[in-house]
Amino acid sequence: MKKNKMNMSRISAAALAVAMTTAILPEVARAETPTTVVEARIQPTKLVSYADLNLSRASDLATLQTRVRRAANSLCLPNGKVDLLTISDGMTCRNAAIADANRQIEIAIANAGNTQFAQAQSYAIKVALR
């Protein structure tokens, strides 16, 4: 009978160990698995066409730059009464959007004579909220 009691104790101990392992493992697995949450944000943009402009002419380049500024203003600067911090953030956004657009303008000017580039492009500058 003593041997039978020892076997029962071992079986009980083994069953307890399995039960505890089964209960703990999901928690351990969750703790070791990092969760990354990616927020999907839609970035407001405006396409500013220059299909009607000749970027080798200073007046047409100025027209494009005016269009870009207007697009950046409409994306970044709030309408109505707002506090100074909101205006400051809007100006930072506007300046970054214009700087990015100016890089695109430089590329368009540099590639103006390249017919392969001309066929592949959309003749538009992408002004994006920053």
C-alpha positions in Angstrom: 0.0 0.0 0.0 2.9 2.3 0.8 4.2 1.9 -2.8 0.8 2.6 -4.2 0.6 5.9 -2.1 4.0 7.0 -3.4 3.0 6.4 -7.0 -0.2 8.4 -6.4 1.9 11.2 -4.9 4.2 11.2 -7.9 1.2 11.2 -10.3 -0.5 14.0 -8.3 2.8 16.0 -8.4 3.2 15.5 -12.1 -0.5 16.4 -12.8 0.0 19.6 -10.7 3.1 20.5 -12.6 1.4 20.0 -16.0 -1.6 22.0 -14.8 0.6 24.9 -13.6 2.7 24.8 -16.8 -0.5 24.9 -18.9 -1.8 27.8 -16.9 1.5 29.8 -17.0 2.7 29.2 -20.6 0.1 31.4 -22.3 1.0 34.3 -20.0 4.7 33.8 -20.7 4.1 33.6 -24.4 2.1 36.8 -24.3 4.8 38.5 -22.3 7.5 37.5 -24.8 5.6 38.5 -27.9 5.9 42.2 -28.6 2.9 43.9 -30.0 3.3 46.7 -32.4 0.4 48.9 -33.1 0.6 50.9 -36.2 -1.7 53.8 -36.6 -2.9 54.2 -40.1 -3.1 57.9 -40.9 -4.2 59.4 -44.1 -1.9 62.2 -45.0 -3.8 65.1 -46.7 -2.1 66.1 -49.9 -2.7 68.4 -52.8 -1.4 67.9 -56.3 -0.2 71.2 -57.9 -0.1 70.9 -61.7 2.5 72.5 -63.8 1.5 70.9 -67.1 0.6 74.4 -68.4 3.9 75.9 -67.4 7.4 76.1 -68.9 9.7 75.8 -65.9 12.6 77.4 -67.8 10.7 80.7 -67.8 11.1 82.7 -64.5 7.4 83.9 -64.7 6.1 80.3 -65.0 8.4 79.2 -62.1 7.0 82.0 -60.0 3.5 80.9 -60.9 4.2 77.3 -59.8 5.8 78.6 -56.5 2.6 80.6 -55.8 0.5 77.6 -56.5 2.6 75.5 -54.1 2.4 78.2 -51.3 -1.4 78.4 -51.7 -1.7 74.6 -51.5 0.6 74.5 -48.4 -1.5 77.3 -46.8 -4.7 75.5 -47.3 -3.3 72.3 -45.9 -1.5 73.7 -42.9 -2.9 77.0 -41.8 -6.2 77.0 -39.8 -9.1 79.2 -40.7 -10.7 81.4 -38.1 -9.6 82.5 -34.6 -6.9 80.3 -33.1 -4.2 80.6 -30.5 -0.5 81.4 -31.2 0.7 77.9 -30.7 -1.7 76.6 -33.4 -0.5 79.3 -35.8 3.1 78.5 -35.0 2.5 74.8 -35.7 0.7 75.7 -38.9 3.6 77.8 -40.1 6.1 75.0 -39.3 3.9 72.6 -41.3 3.6 75.1 -44.2 7.3 75.8 -44.4 8.1 72.0 -44.3 5.6 71.3 -47.1 7.0 74.1 -49.2 10.6 72.9 -48.7 9.6 69.4 -49.8 7.7 70.8 -52.8 10.8 72.9 -53.7 12.9 69.8 -53.9 10.4 68.3 -56.3 10.5 71.5 -58.4 14.3 71.3 -58.6 14.0 67.7 -59.8 11.4 68.7 -62.4 13.6 71.6 -63.7 16.7 69.3 -63.8 14.8 66.7 -65.8 12.9 69.1 -68.1 14.9 68.1 -71.2 14.8 64.4 -70.4 12.0 62.9 -72.6 12.0 59.6 -70.7 11.4 61.5 -67.4 8.8 63.7 -69.0 6.8 60.7 -70.2 6.9 59.0 -66.7 5.9 62.1 -64.7 2.5 63.5 -64.0 3.5 67.2 -64.3 2.4 67.7 -60.7 4.1 68.6 -57.4 2.7 66.8 -54.4 2.2 69.2 -51.5 1.7 67.2 -48.3 0.7 68.0 -44.7 3.8 67.8 -42.5 
